[in-house]
């Protein structure tokens, strides 16, 4: 049976969906469910099906969420009706359940100035939902990474020195977040992951590159190709370097798998090179399992490892959940 202090934690990103049943007090994970049905896919499905179904976007998204809750319930062989849901990520965006305003900078690492909206339980969706919004600057926006940062700070705030740190969050839209004296003071977005997907599926390079089902797994010549891409990202224009992948394919100089990692190295290298001018403190790589190895190697090839701290998948897997619970508990007291 589910304990009374249980809560559902949902991290719904652009390209991924994560749902966990956890305890409020001990933050113990009772069960989990992951899928690739992120907000982008869900939004496209709503646009294509909404006319036939005759339901609002919010109703559609909550139906999708309920389906996942039912799957987790069956997996755990226990009912989950009525358990509150904490949500962060893209759910509060313009393509999410309901758009919420952004919290401004500076953003406190204890989450005390996070914007949270409660959606009461209803007949069709018997769960109260607590949606955590994102953060904006004058030039940029993010949703989800700020909640992960709150979670990381709750685990160990000593990893963020007062003199400052830049936290790297790889993803569809990678974030470089500057933290100083316990506050997020600035951040930048890099469209690294999205550009990678566009290149391998919708560009002239698509026939020169293998499918990306083992992206992140390096071995042998593929490692060399990735490192070459990192190095070349600083030698000439990215737009020219991208076309060189097609040339290498046409003349049989590299395999499709090598081209995949060469492309990845070019894009990740172009992103990470902004850190080579970083002289104000620590670099923290905050990465899940998909991209951890690649970004860590990229940092090492650029000789940035001496100022880097690597926060791997085993910690990042729980960061969003712990951040959600910290923010929720702050708002409830």
N, C-alpha and C positions, 0 to 999 in steps of 0.2 A: 504493500500500500504506500501511496505517496504521503510524505510527512506534511503536516500543516504549514510548515515554514518553507515549503518548496516554491520555486518560481521558475518561469520559462524565460530563458535568455535567447534573444534572436539577434544575430548580426547579419543583416541583409545588405550585401554590398552590390556593386554594379554587376559583377559577374559570378557571385557566389552567394550561397544561402547556408547559414549555420544556426541550428537550433539545439539548445541544451536544457535539460531539466536539472536545476541546481538547488541546493539548500541556501537559504538566506544567511544563516549564521556562520556556518563553516565553509561556505562556498564549495561544497562537495558536488561534483558532477555525477548525477545519478544515471543519466543517459544522454546520448547525442545523436544528431542527424545532420549530415552535410549533403549538399547538392550543388550542381552548377547552374541552377535556375535563379540567377541573380535578378536584380531590379530591372535591368535593361531588357532581358528576355520576357519578364513578366509584363512590362509595360507594352512591349510589342504585341504580346498575346492579347492584352486588354484592348488595344486599339483595333485589332483584327476581329475580336469576338464580341466587343461591347454592344455593337448594333444588334447582333442576333440575340444576345442574352438579355439586353435591356436593363443592365444594372450599372451602377456608378463605379468609378475607378476604385473608390474606397471599399465598396462591397466586394468587388472582384478580387482585390488584394487580400482581404480578410478571408475570403473563401479559399484562396491558395494557401494562406497561412494555416487555416483550419485543417486542410488536407495533410499538411506536414505534421501538425500536432497529432492528428489521428494515426499517421504512420508511426510516429514516436510512441504513442500510446500502445499500439499493437506490439511494437518491438519490446516495450517494457512490460507488457501484459498487465497494465494497470490504467485505470481511467485518469484523465488529466483535465476533466471538465472544471471550469471555474478558476483554474490556476492563473494568476496574473502573468502578463507577458511584458518583459522589458525589451525595447527595440532601439537599435542604433544603426548607423550606416546610412544607406540611401533611402530609407523608408520615409524620411521627412523632407525629401527633395521634390522638385517639380515633377519627377517621374515616379514618385513613391506613393505611399498610401495617402498622405496629406502633407502639403508643403507647410513648413514652419519657418519662421524667421531665424537667422543665424545669430549666435552669441557673438559679441564683438571682441576684438583683442584689447588688452591682454586677457588671456583665458587662464584661470587658475587651475593648477594641476590637481587640486582636490575636487574639481568639478562643481564648486559652489556657485559659479555663475552660469552653469549650463541651462539651456532652455528646455524644459520638459513639458509635454502635453499629455494629459490623461484622456483616453477614449473609454467611456464607461462600457461595461459588459452589456450585451443586448441579447435578444431572443435568438438571432441567427449566429451570433458569435459570442458565446458565453464566457468571455475572458476580458477583464479590464486590461487595457493596453497603455503602457507608459512609453511614449516616443521621446527619444533624446535627439535634439537637433544638433546641427553642426556649428562651425565657427567661420567667420569671414574677416578678411582684411579689406583694404580699399581696392586691392588688385586680385584677390584670390578667394577661393572657397574650399572648404573640406567638410566632409561628413563621415564620421566613424573613427578616424585616426585620433581625434581629440579624446574620445572615450577610451581607446586603447592606451593612450598616454596616462589618463587618470588611473587605469588599472595597473600599469607598470609602476607608477609612483606609489600606489598603495602596497605594492609588493616590496619595493625598495627605492625610496626617494633619494638615496645616496648615489644612485647611478646618474643623477642629473646634477652636476656640480654648479655652484652659484655663478661661476665665471662663464657658464654657458655651454650648450651642447646643441648639435644639429642631429635630429632623429630622422632616419631614412626609412620610409614605409614603401617598399616595392608594391606595385599593383598595376591595374589597368591605367590608373592615373596616379603615378608615384608621387609621394609627398616628401618634401624636405622641411622639417618643422624645427624652428629655432626656439629653444627653451632657455630662459634666464631667470634665476632666483625664484624658481617654483611657478613660473608662468610661461605660457606660450606667447611669444612676442611677435613672431612673424613666421611665414611659411610660403613655399612655392610648390606648384604642381607641374609635373612632367608627364606628358602623354606617351610614355615609353611603351607600356603594355598595349594600349590601343593601337599605336602606330605599328607595333610588331604584328598584331593580328591583321591589320589592313594590308601590310606588305606581303604576308604569306598567303592571304586568301583573295585579295582583290587587286594586286598590282602585277606588273609585267614579270616580277620575280617569282610569282607563285609556282611556275613550272620548274624553277631551278632549286626549289626548297622542299625538303621533306615535310610531311605532316608533323605538327608540333606535339605529338602525344608523349614524347619523352623529354620535353623542354625542362631544363633544370638538372638533367642527369648527364654528367660529363664523363667522357672516357677517351683516352688515346688522342687520335687526331682531332677529335671534336673539341677537346680542351685547347689544343694548339690553335684551332680556328677561332675559338672564342677569345683567347688572349690576343690573337692578331687583330681581331675586331676592336678590342679595347684600346690597343696601341694605335691603330689607324684612326680612331675617332679623334685623335689630336693632331693628325698630320695634314689633313686637307678637309675640304668641305664635305659635310655629311651627305648631301644630295649626290655628289659625285661618287663617294664611297659606296653608296647603296647600289648604284648601277654596276660597279665593279663585280658584284656578286653574279649578275647575269653573264658578264664577260667570262668569268671563271668557269661558269657552267657550260657555256657554249664551246669553250676550248678544252673541256674535260680536265681542268686543273684541280677540281675539287668535287666531292660527292655532295649529294643533296643534304645529307646530314651535316656535313661540314659547313655548307652554306647556311643552314639553319642557325648554327651556333656563331658563325661569322656575323650574320645579321644581328643576332642577339648582342654580341659583343660591341658592335658599332653603336647600337641604340643605348645600351646600358652605359657604355663608355662615355657617350655624349652627355648623358644625364649626370654621371658621377664626376665628370671633370669640373663641374662647378665647385666641388669640394676641394680641389687642389689649391684654391685661394683662401680656404678656410683656416684662419689663424686664431680664431677665438674659441678654443676649447675642444671638447670631445666630439667625436662622431659616434653615433649609436645606430647600428644596423638593426632594425626591428622588423624581422621578416618571418613569414610563414614558410612552410616546407617547399612550396613550388619554386621560389626564387632565391632562397637563402644561399645555396651553394654558388650560384652565379654572381650574386651581388658581393658575396664575401671575396670570391676570387677577383672580381673587378676592383675592389678596394685594395687588394694585395698587389695586383699588377700596377696600379697607380701609386703604389708605395705610400698608402695612407693608413696602413694597419697599426702603426705605432700610436696613433691618436684615436683608434677605433675600438669600440666595445661591441661584441657580437651577441645580440639577443636572439636566440634561435627559436625554431618552431615549438619546442617544448614549453617555452615561456609564453610566446605570442599566442599560442592556442587558447590560453585562458585570459589574455589581457582584456579583450572586449567585455567578457562576462564580468570580470572583477571591476572594471570601470563602470559598467551599468549598475551593478549592485552598490558601489560606493556612491554614485550620483543619486540613486533611488533612496538609499538610506539617509543621505544628507537632506533630501527634499522632504522626507517623511518625519524628520525630527525637528 
